[in-house]
Every structure is written in C-alpha cells, then in structure tokens.
Amino acid sequence: MAAAQPQAPALKIPRGRTRTGDIDYLVLSFAELDTEVDAWCARFEARGIVRGDRTLIMVRPGLPLIASVFALFRIGAVPVVMDPGMRLRSFLACVARTRPRALVGIPFALGVSRLFRRTFRSVTARVPASPALTARLAAPGAGAGLRKFGMADSAADELAAILFTSGSTGSPKGVRYEHGMFDAQVRLVRDAYGIAPGEVDLPLLPVFALFNPALGMVTVVPEIDPRRPAAVDPAKIVQAIRQEGVTNSFGSPTLWRIIADHCRTRGIGLPSLRRVLCAGAPVPAPLWADARSFLPNGRLHSPYGATEALPVSSISSDEVLAKQWSGPSPGHPARGSPIGRPLPGIDVKIIGISDGVISALADTREPGAGGIGEIIVRGPVVTREYDALPEATGRAKIAGPAGAVWHRMGDCGTLDPAGQLWFCGRVVERVETTAGPMYTEPCEQVFRQHPRAARCALIGLGERGRQVPALVAETVIRNRADADALARELGQRAREHPQTAAITRFYFRPRFPVDVRHNAKIHRLALAQWAARAKCFIFDPNE
C-alpha cells in the first residue's frame, strides 16, 4: 500500500480538540507509516531481536500497536498479543507459558516485567514505546536517512503471531497463527464485505486495526479505553464517525447498543457508514431493527468466529429483518440467533455434544435434521493448535481425512435446511436437567422481550445431569415487592414457551460479570456460583 498509494492517509491519531471543537488528528500517510515501521525495525535490530523471536506487545492502541507489529512481521519475529484488560494472574500465567524473548512496552509494562522478574525471566531484550518517542518518530522528516528494511521471506506455514483468546469460559489460551492464515483472513474479510482501498475504519477493538494497512483502509484511532470498552463516551465515537466520514467499524453488540441509543435519543444518523461489523456476542433483536435508523446508507453485519477461527460465517441486518427473525412468540419457539451461512472455503458441521476429547472425525455423530449439537469448522483461517497447551489442543481439535484439522468452536448450534447456521449458546454453559439439555440462547430470547430482562442469563443450579434451571436478569430491584412482581411476570412469560416452562427460579443483579475484550460475553458459570448464595425469587403458577 505504501508503494501503491504512498500519499494516501493511513492513520489518524486523536490528540485533542481544535478551537472549533473538532477532533484534532495527527495524520500519517502510508509512506510515513512505512517509514515508521522501518524505524521500529532499526530499534529491534539494535536490541538484537531477530527472526523467530517471540516479542510481547504491551503498547498503546493506534500507531505503536500497528507499527511495532508490522515491524516484527517485516523482520520475521513473532508478536505476542494479549488483551490489555486481562487480569494480572492470568496475564502472568500467559507470559510464563509463552516465554517471550523480547518485550515492547510502555514504561508501566517495562516496570511490571522487572517487578515480576521470575515470570519474565525469558525476556532478554526490552524496547520502550513511550508516547513521546512514537510522536517523534512520526514527525515530518523523522524518517530521513533511515535504512529500508526488506521483508523476511516467511513461509505460509511459518509461525506469524500468538494471539490470546478472551478466556470468557476458561483461562486465556495463546493461539498459534501462521502467515498463510493471516493472508487468508485478509482475503476473506475483503471479499465478504467488499472492502476497498481508501475506505475509513474506526476499530473499536484495537487488534482489528491490524487488518487495515493490508486492506488499504484509513485507521481512525477511537477515543476509547480498551481495558473498559463499555465505559465509552458515545458522543466521541459519533463525532469521529461524522467528522472523518468513517465507512467501516467493528465493535461488540454492547458498544453498538450504547452508540445506537445515543443516536436515537438525539435524532442522529451516521450516513457515511457502509457497514458495521458487530461481534463478540449475539446481536439482540432490537439492535438489528434499530440499525435502519442510524445506518441510513449502511448495513449491520454480524460475523461469527473465534480467535481460533475467524471469520466462519456472516449475516446482515437485511437478511435478519427480511426473514423476520425477531425472536420467539407463543407457538413459534426460539431457535437461537441466526449467524449466517458459512463463508467461501469454510466447512461447517454439527456434531453430537461431548465433553470429552474427540480424536478423529470418524468418531463423531451428527444429530438428526435440525438438531442442536456442537459447531465444528475447517478452512484456511482455522488455526491448528494452541501454544504450549497440548491438552487444550487435544480437546479443541479433531483430525479429519488428508490431514485436515477441524476446530471445535465450543458453541452449540444447528443448521437449518437452507444452510443457515444458528447459535444456541456455549457448550459449557448448557444446563443439563433430568429432562434433558437446555440451551442459553433459545431460552434467554424468551425473556429479553421484557424491558427489565433485556440482558439475562440462563444458569444451572446443582450437579450436571440433575441441574435446576434458573434465570438471572440484569436489573435494579427497588424492594421485595418489586422483585416478587418481576419474578411473577417472568415466570408467566416462561410458561408460554415449552423450552422455558421449567424455569421458576429467578435472580436479579444490577451488573453482570462480562469478558474484558468486548464487555459483551456474560460469565454465566460465575453467575451460577454467585446464585448458590444469593436470594432466589420463586414463581409459583398456582398462586
């Protein structure tokens, strides 16, 4: 892109406000970004970082993240990227397991590495990445006299990076990405959404900014704290979109619900946006409908995937609204959330749910037509293994014919006769009762239509196989009478649908525990532990 469109803007970094109230951006062209990458290469070379060296990235979103990662790609080193909001204990465990040889970090990160010397004992090279230094490297003329670094001749099956899962239903795990997988991802994302060079992206998840230079898109760095994305000020996001003519944005349903509410209450539209990619959790039915109002010239899309396999499928608001997949009604039970048809080159199967290891595809069975099972996938974007976790790899991967690797998504789902994939919840979060399994997404859809249960969670109480189903609603309870009344309303709603008729226990909590990456995935297993000692409100249909 630096050769094809050297003067085109590549990156816009907010640095304050102008006198008129506009966002003031530091703007780098693709040529300047390319020079910045060379500056990082020179610094890495001076610190002895060479091809194959695992390098932990602990820098600010935007220019430091993009330039340092692409510099490591350029010299053939291996960036290790973790969520900035990861808990310290999990973070230290991940560092110890990954054993990086180098660290690129802000001063705080460098201090952490020295405080926990034993955990960071594999690190022999530390590269500071202070904001002042980054700004100086990006200043006009800063690249004069810099050496031009050639691209390492990396093979398609060579380790490119280690990216960590969010750990929403377990401990974070390092996923080994090969260069060929990244190449396939770029092609699949570009072709699936028709992304063209010159478009403008506002990535609300920092790591997604790494796609943009390869796609030729301008990256507008959002004013958001990646450690607490749900605390975003929607006015700042809307201002950036309207001021810079943003055409593309990726973010969780939680973030886009906040932005959509801001737009609705103020009568604001976002006419420049062609597409919003909304992922990290199922898109609620009201958000699909509201997309028409704040995206007059665009569409809301929900790509489905995971760190280990992305993207797998995708669905747009046009398809959801045309099919009237708005949720359950009496006589029309919920099926889960539609997540689209598999993308080109991606194979999807539904297999019988098993909590154990499945070594070979021949050992699986498929449920009957329309039956719910576990989603498994294969294709060029499907990763082969976790880093230094052979047991986790064994639980998540299935060997297929001719060396194919199928990844177990850890999600329950079903395929309908038209080939539409439906998400029904996480495998580990299903509730196993004496009458059979209950799945989170179809059950929760029944209650989300109640204004005080728009965010709710199905949980299981007791031992698996004999669990008692219960529902937790995220709401503020005023008093005991209020709780009793709400439990009665939800209980009556439960009786209207066969898949929820057994739910008579209700819990209320003002805030749910959620994942650090998207602030969208609910920690249902943690809620079940909390419910074991919390006040329960029981609905009695005979009262």
VEXDREN-795477 format. One record per residue (C-alpha): residue in one letter; x, y, z. Coordinates in steps of 0.02 Angstrom, whole numbers, padded with zeros to 5 digits, always signed. Example, Ala and Ser with C-alpha at 12.3 -4.5 7.8 and 13.67 -1.06 7.14 Angstrom:
<sites>
A+00615-00225+00390
S+00684-00053+00357
</sites>
This chain:
<sites>
M+00000+00000+00000
A+00147+00117+00033
A+00201+00088-00148
A+00025+00092-00222
Q-00042+00245-00129
P+00104+00325-00036
Q+00022+00493+00000
A-00148+00424+00048
P-00187+00440+00235
A-00157+00279+00331
L-00180+00327+00512
K-00265+00465+00610
I-00223+00483+00794
P-00328+00598+00906
R-00226+00724+01004
G-00355+00846+01070
R-00484+00969+01005
T-00471+01120+00892
R-00541+01290+00940
T-00699+01248+00844
G-00722+01085+00940
D-00668+00967+00802
I-00556+00819+00844
D-00375+00864+00805
Y-00285+00717+00724
L-00104+00678+00690
V-00113+00607+00513
L+00013+00485+00439
S+00016+00434+00256
F+00053+00255+00203
A+00229+00311+00156
E+00253+00387+00329
L+00183+00232+00413
D+00304+00128+00310
T+00446+00239+00371
E+00386+00220+00550
V+00390+00031+00529
D+00571+00043+00468
A+00612+00149+00621
W+00545+00010+00732
C+00643-00120+00633
A+00802-00022+00666
R+00765-00016+00851
F+00729-00202+00857
E+00890-00239+00765
A+00987-00131+00889
R+00913-00233+01032
G+00961-00398+00950
I+00784-00454+00905
V+00792-00572+00757
R+00682-00685+00654
G+00580-00807+00758
D+00597-00710+00921
R+00435-00705+01018
T+00401-00525+01065
L+00269-00475+01191
I+00174-00317+01137
M+00117-00203+01279
V+00089-00036+01192
R-00049+00091+01164
P-00179+00060+01027
G-00153+00150+00863
L+00019+00193+00795
P+00126+00099+00924
L+00024-00061+00901
I+00016-00056+00711
A+00196-00002+00681
S+00277-00120+00806
V+00178-00272+00747
F+00211-00240+00563
A+00395-00211+00601
L+00402-00381+00685
F+00318-00460+00534
R+00444-00371+00422
I+00595-00446+00512
G+00511-00615+00537
A+00491-00602+00726
V+00332-00662+00814
P+00219-00536+00903
V+00128-00599+01058
V-00033-00501+01086
M-00142-00509+01242
D-00296-00413+01299
P-00248-00255+01394
G-00387-00287+01521
M-00331-00464+01563
R-00319-00498+01749
L-00143-00493+01818
R-00142-00675+01873
S-00198-00736+01701
F-00078-00618+01615
L+00073-00680+01714
A+00024-00861+01680
C+00013-00825+01494
V+00183-00739+01493
A+00265-00883+01586
R+00192-01009+01464
T+00231-00911+01306
R+00411-00872+01358
P+00440-00716+01251
R+00621-00668+01218
A+00581-00483+01195
L+00459-00356+01264
V+00397-00197+01181
G+00306-00094+01310
I+00255+00071+01385
P+00353+00119+01543
F+00222+00038+01656
A+00238-00126+01562
L+00427-00122+01574
G+00410-00092+01760
V+00293-00242+01777
S+00421-00351+01688
R+00554-00302+01816
L+00438-00321+01964
F+00393-00499+01913
R+00567-00550+01861
R+00538-00736+01878
T+00389-00733+01761
F+00485-00627+01635
R+00650-00722+01651
S+00644-00771+01467
V+00647-00587+01415
T+00822-00529+01368
A+00777-00378+01262
R+00665-00234+01317
V+00611-00098+01195
P+00525+00057+01266
A+00374+00127+01175
S+00332+00291+01257
P+00203+00407+01175
A+00332+00546+01160
L+00452+00433+01067
T+00315+00373+00950
A+00262+00551+00912
R+00442+00600+00873
L+00464+00454+00754
A+00303+00504+00667
A+00352+00687+00650
P+00379+00755+00473
G+00554+00717+00412
A+00591+00598+00555
G+00625+00456+00434
A+00762+00546+00339
G+00915+00435+00323
L+00827+00281+00392
R+00879+00115+00317
K+00748+00025+00215
F+00719-00149+00284
G+00672-00290+00167
M+00530-00410+00205
A+00577-00577+00284
D+00541-00721+00166
S+00415-00802+00283
A+00334-00965+00229
A+00145-00987+00232
D+00156-01118+00370
E+00282-01020+00475
L+00228-00953+00646
A+00172-00773+00623
A+00097-00722+00790
I+00021-00784+00952
L-00148-00706+00990
F-00239-00744+01151
T-00420-00794+01174
S-00528-00687+01288
G-00545-00826+01417
S-00733-00793+01434
T-00769-00975+01478
G-00598-01028+01540
S-00418-00971+01552
P-00347-00868+01407
K-00251-00975+01282
G-00119-00925+01156
V-00172-00965+00977
R-00034-01000+00851
Y-00063-00904+00690
E+00033-00945+00531
H+00068-00818+00394
G-00046-00910+00273
M-00190-00896+00396
F-00171-00707+00406
D-00165-00697+00217
A-00325-00800+00204
Q-00409-00690+00335
V-00369-00530+00241
R-00436-00602+00078
L-00594-00672+00159
V-00637-00511+00253
R-00604-00404+00099
D-00709-00511-00017
A-00851-00548+00106
Y-00885-00363+00140
G-00825-00282-00020
I-00694-00176+00069
A-00593-00065-00048
P-00433+00038-00026
G-00469+00215+00030
E-00609+00170+00149
V-00604+00238+00327
D-00613+00121+00477
L-00645+00157+00661
P-00595-00005+00751
L-00674-00014+00924
L-00569-00170+00959
P-00386-00115+00941
V-00318-00277+00868
F-00436-00262+00718
A-00339-00107+00666
L-00204-00227+00607
F-00312-00278+00458
N-00323-00100+00393
P-00148-00070+00320
A-00162-00233+00223
L-00335-00182+00159
G-00282-00005+00114
M-00405+00073+00237
V-00375+00229+00340
T-00372+00190+00526
V-00454+00320+00637
V-00400+00281+00814
P-00554+00291+00928
E-00558+00380+01094
I-00593+00226+01198
D-00510+00136+01343
P-00476-00042+01281
R-00474-00103+01462
R-00653-00042+01489
P-00737-00030+01319
A-00915-00021+01389
A-00869+00142+01477
V-00852+00226+01306
D-00921+00401+01280
P-01034+00375+01127
A-01030+00561+01085
K-00843+00548+01048
I-00868+00396+00936
V-01011+00478+00841
Q-00911+00638+00819
A-00764+00541+00746
I-00877+00445+00626
R-00964+00601+00562
Q-00810+00712+00556
E-00697+00587+00466
G-00826+00506+00354
V-00798+00334+00430
T-00861+00196+00315
N-00824+00041+00420
S-00819-00002+00604
F-00801-00159+00709
G-00868-00172+00886
S-00968-00279+01006
P-01159-00275+01023
T-01134-00192+01192
L-01040-00045+01114
W-01158-00027+00967
R-01309-00032+01082
I-01234+00117+01175
I-01197+00209+01012
A-01369+00168+00939
D-01458+00233+01096
H-01357+00394+01086
C-01405+00417+00903
R-01588+00377+00933
T-01614+00497+01079
R-01533+00639+00982
G-01601+00602+00809
I-01427+00573+00738
G-01387+00470+00584
L-01220+00403+00526
P-01238+00419+00336
S-01055+00385+00292
L-01055+00211+00371
R-01070+00074+00240
R-01054-00069+00362
V-01042-00103+00548
L-00967-00272+00595
C-01043-00321+00762
A-00971-00474+00850
G-00916-00543+01017
A-01091-00597+01070
P-01260-00625+00985
V-01338-00466+00915
P-01501-00430+01010
A-01658-00419+00903
P-01690-00233+00943
L-01516-00186+00881
W-01549-00268+00713
A-01707-00164+00696
D-01628-00002+00759
A-01486-00016+00632
R-01600+00052+00497
S-01619+00217+00589
F-01436+00258+00624
L-01366+00174+00466
P-01469+00255+00327
N-01341+00207+00195
G-01263+00055+00276
R-01294-00117+00349
L-01261-00201+00514
H-01166-00365+00491
S-01129-00498+00620
P-00976-00604+00578
Y-00964-00766+00677
G-00800-00841+00730
A-00672-00853+00869
T-00490-00813+00896
E-00453-00989+00835
A-00559-00972+00676
L-00613-00805+00604
P-00721-00772+00508
V-00832-00926+00491
S-00998-00854+00434
S-01086-00687+00424
I-01263-00618+00419
S-01330-00443+00384
S-01475-00341+00451
D-01560-00353+00282
E-01571-00542+00295
V-01622-00543+00478
L-01761-00416+00453
A-01822-00491+00289
K-01841-00661+00371
Q-01922-00580+00524
W-01804-00671+00642
S-01851-00555+00784
G-01869-00683+00921
P-01996-00805+00993
S-02183-00788+01011
P-02312-00911+01079
G-02321-01055+00956
H-02158-01001+00873
P-02015-01056+00987
A-01845-00975+00984
R-01714-01064+00880
G-01565-00964+00939
S-01477-00823+00847
P-01451-00831+00658
I-01266-00810+00618
G-01266-00832+00430
R-01208-00956+00302
P-01027-01018+00301
L-00911-00905+00201
P-00822-00970+00045
G-00692-01101+00086
I-00761-01133+00261
D-00839-01301+00302
V-00959-01316+00450
K-01030-01471+00533
I-01144-01501+00682
I-01092-01649+00789
G-01163-01729+00945
I-01112-01638+01104
S-00972-01720+01201
D-00873-01650+01347
G-00727-01764+01311
V-00587-01772+01182
I-00635-01818+01003
S-00480-01876+00913
A-00548-01910+00739
L-00694-01851+00634
A-00745-02033+00613
D-00782-02038+00800
T-00916-01903+00787
R-01100-01921+00754
E-01221-01795+00684
P-01387-01755+00768
G-01546-01775+00668
A-01603-01642+00545
G-01620-01478+00636
G-01547-01550+00795
I-01436-01448+00910
G-01256-01502+00928
E-01079-01431+00936
I-01016-01324+00792
I-00852-01380+00713
V-00764-01292+00568
R-00618-01312+00450
G-00540-01198+00319
P-00388-01088+00281
V-00423-00971+00429
V-00440-01113+00555
T-00289-01123+00670
R-00207-01290+00708
E-00152-01280+00889
Y-00132-01182+01049
D+00039-01129+01107
A+00119-01242+01238
L-00050-01318+01283
P-00056-01492+01206
E-00203-01547+01315
A-00307-01396+01264
T-00262-01428+01082
G-00319-01609+01102
R-00487-01553+01172
A-00517-01421+01038
K-00456-01505+00878
I-00520-01654+00779
A-00415-01740+00646
G-00501-01761+00479
P-00455-01852+00319
A-00300-01799+00220
G-00225-01703+00367
A-00373-01584+00386
V-00397-01504+00558
W-00571-01467+00622
H-00590-01342+00763
R-00722-01366+00897
M-00797-01193+00918
G-00861-01235+01093
D-01031-01170+01037
C-01197-01258+01021
G-01290-01232+00860
T-01392-01302+00718
L-01402-01291+00529
D-01573-01267+00451
P-01624-01342+00281
A-01573-01181+00192
G-01395-01193+00261
Q-01420-01053+00388
L-01314-01076+00545
W-01396-01040+00713
F-01303-01005+00876
C-01381-01083+01032
G-01252-01044+01166
R-01087-01105+01235
V-01067-01293+01260
V-01003-01274+01439
E-01148-01158+01483
R-01289-01275+01432
V-01399-01331+01576
E-01415-01520+01595
T-01577-01564+01683
T-01658-01733+01714
A-01774-01693+01568
G-01629-01655+01450
P-01519-01508+01399
M-01572-01326+01395
Y-01476-01202+01288
T-01443-01023+01338
E-01485-00926+01180
P-01657-01000+01139
C-01710-00988+01321
E-01646-00812+01352
Q-01733-00747+01196
V-01899-00783+01280
F-01861-00661+01421
R-01765-00525+01328
Q-01927-00454+01261
H-01968-00398+01439
P-01898-00222+01464
R-01815-00268+01629
A-01737-00428+01564
A-01662-00366+01402
R-01498-00433+01470
C-01520-00600+01557
A-01432-00766+01583
L-01489-00946+01596
I-01393-01040+01731
G-01397-01214+01805
L-01400-01250+01992
G-01330-01413+02059
E-01236-01557+01980
R-01237-01583+01792
G-01371-01703+01737
R-01482-01652+01882
Q-01470-01464+01867
V-01613-01347+01909
P-01632-01209+01779
A-01641-01028+01836
L-01634-00857+01757
V-01534-00706+01812
A-01591-00536+01749
E-01479-00383+01748
T-01590-00254+01832
V-01601-00146+01987
I-01729-00207+02114
R-01815-00075+02219
N-01884-00187+02357
R-01951-00361+02395
A-02121-00324+02319
D-02039-00265+02159
A-01936-00425+02150
D-02088-00535+02180
A-02186-00444+02045
L-02046-00457+01918
A-02021-00642+01956
R-02207-00669+01928
E-02203-00578+01760
L-02051-00676+01701
G-02124-00840+01765
Q-02283-00811+01668
R-02182-00775+01513
A-02082-00936+01540
R-02242-01039+01542
E-02288-00978+01368
H-02144-01075+01288
P-02104-01260+01305
Q-01916-01233+01312
T-01930-01118+01464
A-02081-01190+01556
A-01969-01273+01685
I-01891-01107+01740
T-01970-01048+01902
R-01818-00979+01993
F-01764-00800+01963
Y-01617-00695+02023
F-01585-00510+02000
R-01418-00424+01992
P-01378-00243+01946
R-01224-00287+01842
F-01162-00445+01757
P-00983-00507+01752
V-00925-00497+01571
D-00771-00529+01464
V-00634-00397+01461
R-00617-00393+01271
H-00794-00348+01217
N-00885-00320+01382
A-01021-00421+01295
K-01000-00605+01340
I-01087-00644+01504
H-00993-00756+01627
R-01139-00874+01661
L-01034-01000+01757
A-00981-00861+01876
L-01163-00810+01894
A-01210-00988+01940
Q-01081-00987+02080
W-01149-00820+02141
A-01329-00882+02135
A-01286-01025+02253
R-01279-00899+02395
A-01393-00761+02328
K-01577-00726+02360
C-01691-00827+02246
F-01868-00773+02196
I-01979-00921+02152
F-02128-00911+02035
D-02275-01019+02090
P-02402-01036+01948
N-02536-01088+02075
E-02529-00925+02172
</sites>
